[in-house]
Amino acid sequence: MRKLCILLLVVAMMTLVGCGDPILEIEEQNIYHWQKYMNQKEFESLEEGMSYLEVVERAGGRGVKLKNNTYQWKDETLMTQAYVIEFKDDQLHSKEVVELKGHSNR
């Protein structure tokens, strides 16, 4: 009976580990927090037809949803630049570099 309980516990643990969020798993592989953002080289390597998950894998993290099927990734080093990517039927449809405005009161 004890062996059966241990076996069931092991199977349950394996099931829970296997049902994780793939995007969260990608982000947790980053050593530094800023690595979940995108850089120019990663942006340039994106190709039309890639899925959202493929873009997340390339960037190392999820984008911020702006509106339906449109996401934004901040630049890893430049605070004034971001990347906006639009998906159509879960495939990369268009991409662009945008300038971010600051929030300074000066």
Backbone hydrogen bonds, N-H to C=O, Kabsch-Sander energy under -0.5 kcal/mol:
donor,donor_aa,acceptor,acceptor_aa,energy
5,C,1,M,-2.0
6,I,2,R,-2.1
7,L,3,K,-2.4
8,L,4,L,-2.5
9,L,5,C,-2.2
10,V,6,I,-2.4
11,V,7,L,-2.3
12,A,8,L,-2.4
13,M,9,L,-2.2
14,M,10,V,-2.2
15,T,11,V,-2.0
16,L,12,A,-2.1
17,V,13,M,-2.1
18,G,14,M,-1.9
19,C,15,T,-0.9
19,C,16,L,-0.6
20,G,17,V,-1.0
25,E,21,D,-2.2
26,I,22,P,-1.8
27,E,23,I,-2.3
28,E,24,L,-2.2
29,Q,25,E,-0.7
29,Q,26,I,-0.9
30,N,27,E,-1.2
35,Q,32,Y,-1.3
36,K,33,H,-1.6
37,Y,34,W,-1.7
38,M,74,K,-2.3
43,F,39,N,-2.6
44,E,40,Q,-2.6
45,S,41,K,-1.3
46,L,42,E,-0.5
46,L,43,F,-1.3
49,G,92,L,-1.9
50,M,47,E,-1.9
55,V,51,S,-2.0
56,V,52,Y,-2.5
57,E,53,L,-2.5
58,R,54,E,-2.1
59,A,55,V,-2.7
60,G,56,V,-2.8
61,G,56,V,-0.9
64,V,72,Q,-3.1
65,K,63,G,-0.5
66,L,70,T,-2.7
67,K,70,T,-1.2
70,T,67,K,-2.4
71,Y,85,I,-2.7
72,Q,64,V,-2.2
73,W,83,Y,-2.5
75,D,78,L,-0.5
75,D,81,Q,-1.8
76,E,38,M,-1.9
79,M,77,T,-0.6
81,Q,78,L,-1.0
82,A,98,V,-2.2
83,Y,73,W,-2.8
84,V,96,E,-2.8
85,I,71,Y,-2.9
85,I,83,Y,-0.5
86,E,94,S,-2.8
87,F,69,N,-3.5
88,K,91,Q,-2.9
91,Q,88,K,-0.7
92,L,50,M,-3.0
93,H,86,E,-3.4
94,S,86,E,-1.6
96,E,84,V,-2.2
98,V,82,A,-2.8
100,L,80,T,-2.4
